[in-house]
Amino acid sequence: MHGYRLWRKPLLKPTHNKAHLGFARAHAGGDEDYWDSRLWSDETKITVFGTNGYKTVWRCK
């Protein structure tokens, strides 16, 4: 038995993909000062007790 997280992925339409690509291209050309002014965060939510919102599915391999 192996546990898997149950994920629901939203369906992306071609218009969504074009919008994502346009956003990436618009923000890709910044110089070093541009990227230094951005706030980078490596924070994560850790739950000691509870499910943390994930559902686990157990399957045999």
MOPAC internal coordinates of N, CA, C and O (Angstrom, degrees):
PM7 1SCF
backbone

  N    0.0000 0     0.00 0     0.00 0    0    0    0
  C    1.4510 1     0.00 0     0.00 0    1    0    0
  C    1.5286 1   109.01 1     0.00 0    2    1    0
  O    1.2310 1   121.79 1   -36.16 1    3    2    1
  N    1.3107 1   114.18 1   143.84 1    3    2    1
  C    1.4522 1   120.43 1   179.16 1    5    3    2
  C    1.5233 1   108.01 1  -139.40 1    6    5    3
  O    1.2310 1   120.41 1   -41.99 1    7    6    5
  N    1.3207 1   116.81 1   138.01 1    7    6    5
  C    1.4602 1   121.20 1  -179.82 1    9    7    6
  C    1.5191 1   111.67 1   -92.67 1   10    9    7
  O    1.2310 1   120.59 1   -45.61 1   11   10    9
  N    1.3130 1   116.47 1   134.39 1   11   10    9
  C    1.4579 1   123.03 1   177.67 1   13   11   10
  C    1.5168 1   108.63 1  -123.42 1   14   13   11
  O    1.2310 1   120.64 1   -31.13 1   15   14   13
  N    1.3263 1   116.38 1   148.87 1   15   14   13
  C    1.4562 1   120.62 1   173.09 1   17   15   14
  C    1.5187 1   108.39 1   -83.89 1   18   17   15
  O    1.2310 1   121.18 1   -44.96 1   19   18   17
  N    1.3073 1   115.34 1   135.04 1   19   18   17
  C    1.4493 1   121.28 1   178.13 1   21   19   18
  C    1.5229 1   108.42 1   -83.04 1   22   21   19
  O    1.2310 1   120.19 1   -59.49 1   23   22   21
  N    1.3238 1   117.23 1   120.51 1   23   22   21
  C    1.4560 1   122.67 1  -178.45 1   25   23   22
  C    1.5138 1   109.47 1  -118.46 1   26   25   23
  O    1.2310 1   121.01 1   -38.89 1   27   26   25
  N    1.3020 1   115.68 1   141.11 1   27   26   25
  C    1.4549 1   121.66 1   170.38 1   29   27   26
  C    1.5167 1   106.80 1  -114.08 1   30   29   27
  O    1.2310 1   120.84 1   -60.30 1   31   30   29
  N    1.3138 1   116.01 1   119.70 1   31   30   29
  C    1.4519 1   120.60 1  -178.77 1   33   31   30
  C    1.5216 1   109.35 1  -100.92 1   34   33   31
  O    1.2310 1   119.67 1   -46.46 1   35   34   33
  N    1.3191 1   118.23 1   133.54 1   35   34   33
  C    1.4619 1   119.20 1   176.70 1   37   35   34
  C    1.5260 1   109.94 1   -71.77 1   38   37   35
  O    1.2310 1   120.90 1   -33.68 1   39   38   37
  N    1.3073 1   115.88 1   146.32 1   39   38   37
  C    1.4548 1   120.36 1   178.25 1   41   39   38
  C    1.5254 1   109.05 1   -79.35 1   42   41   39
  O    1.2310 1   120.69 1   -54.66 1   43   42   41
  N    1.3186 1   116.28 1   125.34 1   43   42   41
  C    1.4576 1   121.28 1   178.81 1   45   43   42
  C    1.5179 1   109.19 1   -98.20 1   46   45   43
  O    1.2310 1   121.37 1   -49.36 1   47   46   45
  N    1.2992 1   114.99 1   130.64 1   47   46   45
  C    1.4586 1   121.16 1   178.40 1   49   47   46
  C    1.5235 1   108.51 1   -93.04 1   50   49   47
  O    1.2310 1   119.70 1   -16.92 1   51   50   49
  N    1.3247 1   118.18 1   163.08 1   51   50   49
  C    1.4730 1   119.98 1   178.74 1   53   51   50
  C    1.5289 1   113.25 1   -56.16 1   54   53   51
  O    1.2310 1   119.91 1   148.52 1   55   54   53
  N    1.3306 1   117.78 1   -31.48 1   55   54   53
  C    1.4712 1   119.13 1   177.96 1   57   55   54
  C    1.5279 1   111.06 1   -67.45 1   58   57   55
  O    1.2310 1   120.23 1   145.37 1   59   58   57
  N    1.3403 1   117.16 1   -34.63 1   59   58   57
  C    1.4622 1   120.23 1   176.48 1   61   59   58
  C    1.5241 1   110.36 1   -65.98 1   62   61   59
  O    1.2310 1   120.49 1   136.46 1   63   62   61
  N    1.3374 1   116.67 1   -43.54 1   63   62   61
  C    1.4633 1   120.31 1   179.92 1   65   63   62
  C    1.5253 1   111.07 1   -62.07 1   66   65   63
  O    1.2310 1   120.05 1   139.62 1   67   66   65
  N    1.3371 1   117.52 1   -40.38 1   67   66   65
  C    1.4636 1   120.77 1   178.56 1   69   67   66
  C    1.5249 1   110.90 1   -65.48 1   70   69   67
  O    1.2310 1   120.55 1   140.54 1   71   70   69
  N    1.3261 1   116.55 1   -39.46 1   71   70   69
  C    1.4637 1   120.16 1   178.97 1   73   71   70
  C    1.5251 1   110.85 1   -65.91 1   74   73   71
  O    1.2310 1   119.83 1   138.89 1   75   74   73
  N    1.3273 1   117.93 1   -41.11 1   75   74   73
  C    1.4688 1   121.29 1   178.20 1   77   75   74
  C    1.5185 1   110.79 1   -63.59 1   78   77   75
  O    1.2310 1   120.43 1   137.18 1   79   78   77
  N    1.3287 1   116.78 1   -42.82 1   79   78   77
  C    1.4593 1   120.88 1   179.70 1   81   79   78
  C    1.5286 1   110.68 1   -65.66 1   82   81   79
  O    1.2310 1   120.36 1   139.28 1   83   82   81
  N    1.3211 1   116.92 1   -40.72 1   83   82   81
  C    1.4639 1   120.60 1   177.64 1   85   83   82
  C    1.5198 1   112.21 1   -62.81 1   86   85   83
  O    1.2310 1   120.30 1   138.72 1   87   86   85
  N    1.3292 1   117.02 1   -41.28 1   87   86   85
  C    1.4643 1   121.27 1   177.71 1   89   87   86
  C    1.5256 1   110.38 1   -63.59 1   90   89   87
  O    1.2310 1   120.18 1   136.31 1   91   90   89
  N    1.3405 1   117.27 1   -43.69 1   91   90   89
  C    1.4631 1   121.17 1  -179.31 1   93   91   90
  C    1.5247 1   110.91 1   -64.28 1   94   93   91
  O    1.2310 1   120.41 1   138.14 1   95   94   93
  N    1.3213 1   116.82 1   -41.86 1   95   94   93
  C    1.4666 1   119.70 1   179.66 1   97   95   94
  C    1.5278 1   111.46 1   -67.61 1   98   97   95
  O    1.2310 1   120.18 1   144.70 1   99   98   97
  N    1.3210 1   117.26 1   -35.30 1   99   98   97
  C    1.4659 1   120.53 1  -179.45 1  101   99   98
  C    1.5223 1   111.61 1   -69.08 1  102  101   99
  O    1.2310 1   120.05 1   149.95 1  103  102  101
  N    1.3342 1   117.51 1   -30.05 1  103  102  101
  C    1.4584 1   120.81 1  -176.21 1  105  103  102
  C    1.5263 1   113.49 1  -104.34 1  106  105  103
  O    1.2310 1   119.36 1  -175.80 1  107  106  105
  N    1.3161 1   118.83 1     4.20 1  107  106  105
  C    1.4625 1   121.41 1  -176.08 1  109  107  106
  C    1.5241 1   112.56 1   -84.42 1  110  109  107
  O    1.2310 1   119.14 1   157.67 1  111  110  109
  N    1.3072 1   119.24 1   -22.33 1  111  110  109
  C    1.4532 1   121.09 1  -170.94 1  113  111  110
  C    1.5114 1   115.73 1   -92.76 1  114  113  111
  O    1.2310 1   118.93 1  -157.21 1  115  114  113
  N    1.3096 1   119.65 1    22.79 1  115  114  113
  C    1.4597 1   120.93 1  -178.81 1  117  115  114
  C    1.5214 1   111.81 1   -78.86 1  118  117  115
  O    1.2310 1   120.90 1   -31.59 1  119  118  117
  N    1.3397 1   115.88 1   148.41 1  119  118  117
  C    1.4599 1   119.47 1   176.85 1  121  119  118
  C    1.5310 1   109.71 1   -82.84 1  122  121  119
  O    1.2310 1   120.21 1     5.02 1  123  122  121
  N    1.3182 1   117.19 1  -174.98 1  123  122  121
  C    1.4637 1   121.60 1  -174.58 1  125  123  122
  C    1.5287 1   111.74 1   -63.89 1  126  125  123
  O    1.2310 1   119.83 1   142.65 1  127  126  125
  N    1.3388 1   117.93 1   -37.35 1  127  126  125
  C    1.4647 1   120.56 1   178.30 1  129  127  126
  C    1.5299 1   111.40 1   -64.47 1  130  129  127
  O    1.2310 1   120.60 1   144.17 1  131  130  129
  N    1.3269 1   116.46 1   -35.83 1  131  130  129
  C    1.4646 1   120.99 1   177.90 1  133  131  130
  C    1.5207 1   110.49 1   -61.02 1  134  133  131
  O    1.2310 1   120.29 1   132.94 1  135  134  133
  N    1.3324 1   117.05 1   -47.06 1  135  134  133
  C    1.4662 1   120.25 1  -177.08 1  137  135  134
  C    1.5269 1   111.96 1   -76.07 1  138  137  135
  O    1.2310 1   119.80 1   152.68 1  139  138  137
  N    1.3467 1   117.98 1   -27.32 1  139  138  137
  C    1.4637 1   120.16 1   176.41 1  141  139  138
  C    1.5270 1   111.82 1   -69.63 1  142  141  139
  O    1.2310 1   120.19 1   154.95 1  143  142  141
  N    1.3341 1   117.24 1   -25.05 1  143  142  141
  C    1.4627 1   120.29 1  -179.69 1  145  143  142
  C    1.5275 1   112.49 1   -82.53 1  146  145  143
  O    1.2310 1   119.50 1   175.55 1  147  146  145
  N    1.3139 1   118.56 1    -4.45 1  147  146  145
  C    1.4690 1   122.59 1   179.12 1  149  147  146
  C    1.5167 1   110.33 1   -87.41 1  150  149  147
  O    1.2310 1   120.95 1   -32.92 1  151  150  149
  N    1.3052 1   115.78 1   147.08 1  151  150  149
  C    1.4569 1   121.95 1   178.72 1  153  151  150
  C    1.5297 1   108.80 1   -91.34 1  154  153  151
  O    1.2310 1   120.63 1   -58.48 1  155  154  153
  N    1.3266 1   116.40 1   121.52 1  155  154  153
  C    1.4629 1   121.87 1   179.23 1  157  155  154
  C    1.5164 1   108.07 1  -108.25 1  158  157  155
  O    1.2310 1   120.68 1   -49.63 1  159  158  157
  N    1.3059 1   116.31 1   130.37 1  159  158  157
  C    1.4551 1   121.21 1  -176.14 1  161  159  158
  C    1.5257 1   109.46 1  -127.50 1  162  161  159
  O    1.2310 1   120.82 1   -47.46 1  163  162  161
  N    1.3215 1   116.04 1   132.54 1  163  162  161
  C    1.4596 1   121.44 1   176.78 1  165  163  162
  C    1.5245 1   110.26 1  -109.60 1  166  165  163
  O    1.2310 1   120.51 1  -148.51 1  167  166  165
  N    1.3144 1   116.62 1    31.49 1  167  166  165
  C    1.4524 1   120.58 1  -177.08 1  169  167  166
  C    1.5236 1   110.72 1   -77.67 1  170  169  167
  O    1.2310 1   121.32 1   -31.36 1  171  170  169
  N    1.3115 1   115.07 1   148.64 1  171  170  169
  C    1.4550 1   121.04 1   175.71 1  173  171  170
  C    1.5199 1   108.70 1  -141.88 1  174  173  171
  O    1.2310 1   120.73 1   -26.89 1  175  174  173
  N    1.3051 1   116.20 1   153.11 1  175  174  173
  C    1.4611 1   121.46 1   178.97 1  177  175  174
  C    1.5198 1   108.44 1   -93.34 1  178  177  175
  O    1.2310 1   120.55 1   -55.20 1  179  178  177
  N    1.3267 1   116.55 1   124.80 1  179  178  177
  C    1.4632 1   121.64 1   179.57 1  181  179  178
  C    1.5214 1   107.62 1  -118.26 1  182  181  179
  O    1.2310 1   120.73 1   -55.38 1  183  182  181
  N    1.3272 1   116.21 1   124.62 1  183  182  181
  C    1.4548 1   121.77 1   178.94 1  185  183  182
  C    1.5167 1   108.65 1  -109.85 1  186  185  183
  O    1.2310 1   120.50 1   -56.02 1  187  186  185
  N    1.3306 1   116.65 1   123.98 1  187  186  185
  C    1.4610 1   121.09 1  -179.62 1  189  187  186
  C    1.5218 1   110.28 1   -79.19 1  190  189  187
  O    1.2310 1   120.47 1   133.55 1  191  190  189
  N    1.3272 1   116.70 1   -46.45 1  191  190  189
  C    1.4581 1   121.36 1   179.28 1  193  191  190
  C    1.5197 1   108.95 1  -120.52 1  194  193  191
  O    1.2310 1   120.26 1   -37.37 1  195  194  193
  N    1.3052 1   117.11 1   142.63 1  195  194  193
  C    1.4566 1   120.87 1   179.00 1  197  195  194
  C    1.5144 1   111.23 1   110.79 1  198  197  195
  O    1.2310 1   121.15 1     3.80 1  199  198  197
  N    1.3167 1   115.40 1  -176.20 1  199  198  197
  C    1.4625 1   120.28 1  -174.26 1  201  199  198
  C    1.5134 1   113.57 1   -97.78 1  202  201  199
  O    1.2310 1   119.70 1   165.48 1  203  202  201
  N    1.3322 1   118.18 1   -14.52 1  203  202  201
  C    1.4591 1   122.11 1  -178.55 1  205  203  202
  C    1.5312 1   111.59 1    62.91 1  206  205  203
  O    1.2310 1   120.01 1  -162.21 1  207  206  205
  N    1.3299 1   117.58 1    17.79 1  207  206  205
  C    1.4516 1   121.07 1   176.71 1  209  207  206
  C    1.5121 1   115.24 1    85.67 1  210  209  207
  O    1.2310 1   119.40 1   176.92 1  211  210  209
  N    1.3239 1   118.75 1    -3.08 1  211  210  209
  C    1.4571 1   121.28 1  -179.85 1  213  211  210
  C    1.5169 1   110.57 1   -95.64 1  214  213  211
  O    1.2310 1   120.80 1   -36.18 1  215  214  213
  N    1.3069 1   116.08 1   143.82 1  215  214  213
  C    1.4539 1   121.07 1   173.59 1  217  215  214
  C    1.5206 1   107.75 1  -105.81 1  218  217  215
  O    1.2310 1   120.37 1   -42.75 1  219  218  217
  N    1.3275 1   116.90 1   137.25 1  219  218  217
  C    1.4604 1   121.80 1  -178.67 1  221  219  218
  C    1.5208 1   109.40 1  -105.41 1  222  221  219
  O    1.2310 1   120.99 1   -45.05 1  223  222  221
  N    1.3287 1   115.71 1   134.95 1  223  222  221
  C    1.4587 1   122.42 1   177.45 1  225  223  222
  C    1.5141 1   107.06 1  -115.37 1  226  225  223
  O    1.2310 1   120.31 1   -50.79 1  227  226  225
  N    1.3156 1   117.02 1   129.21 1  227  226  225
  C    1.4586 1   121.76 1   179.78 1  229  227  226
  C    1.5187 1   109.26 1  -100.52 1  230  229  227
  O    1.2310 1   120.52 1   -53.49 1  231  230  229
  N    1.3339 1   116.61 1   126.51 1  231  230  229
  C    1.4625 1   122.14 1  -178.54 1  233  231  230
  C    1.5176 1   109.89 1  -131.93 1  234  233  231
  O    1.2310 1   121.00 1   -32.74 1  235  234  233
  N    1.3243 1   115.69 1   147.26 1  235  234  233
  C    1.4681 1   121.17 1   172.68 1  237  235  234
  C    1.5205 1   108.26 1   -85.84 1  238  237  235
  O    1.2310 1   120.88 1   -38.43 1  239  238  237
  N    1.3145 1   115.93 1   141.57 1  239  238  237
  C    1.4690 1   119.14 1   178.50 1  241  239  238
  C    1.4913 1   110.89 1   -86.76 1  242  241  239
  O    1.2310 1   120.10 1   180.00 1  243  242  241

